Amino acid sequence: MIEYAIYFAFGCFSLGLLMNLWQIVFASGVGDRVLALDTMVINMIALLVLFGLMAGTEMFFEAAMIIAMLGFVSTVAYARFMLRGNIIE
């Protein structure tokens, strides 16, 4: 039964990734694109965790943590670039 739930979650998060990709390509503003990129990072983390559950290994959970940290830093850098025009002062 849990396998069906994992496959359903894979489908939902994959569909979310496709919708975010659509938003990145066809968004009108930079803020919308940054928000879509941040949401893509969250969906990728969820897919990695689901794949780790399916494979039965903890390696994917560690990779998800690393991607979460990189996603946070990149979102902060994008926001700072949009507000100030530079990242490092």
WODASUL-V389423 format. One line per field, one symbol per residue. ss: DSSP state (h for helix, s for strand, l for the rest). psi: psi as a letter, one per 30 degrees, with the letter a starting at -180 (. if undefined). A space follows every 50 residues. Layout:
ss = ???
psi = ???
//
This chain:
ss = lhhhhhhhhhhhhhhhhhhhhhhhhhlllhhhhhhhhhhhhhhhhhhhhh hhhhhlllhhhhhhhhhhhhhhhhhhhhhhhhhhlllll
psi = efeeeeeeeeeeeeeeeeeeeeeeegleleeeeeeeeeeeeeeeeeeeee eeeefhlfefeeeeeeeeeeeeeeeeeeeeeeefflek.
//
